[in-house]
């Protein structure tokens, strides 16, 4: 059971890291184009980013720390 949770934590940490990196590199994520497409709904993008980037990274690291 611990191996499954540790592996899940590793996967979540890697995915969260890459989402975080992709969001902050201008060529990977064109925020100006997203702002143009989303208009007034643009702040929702940050909620989605936090839920899928740093949150996954933190959750993965917690699982690794707890079950490794």
Secondary structure, 3 states (H helix, E strand, C coil): CHHHHHHHHHHHHHHHHHHHHHHHCCCCCCHHHHHHHHHHHCHHHHHHHHHHCHHHHHHHHHHHHHHC
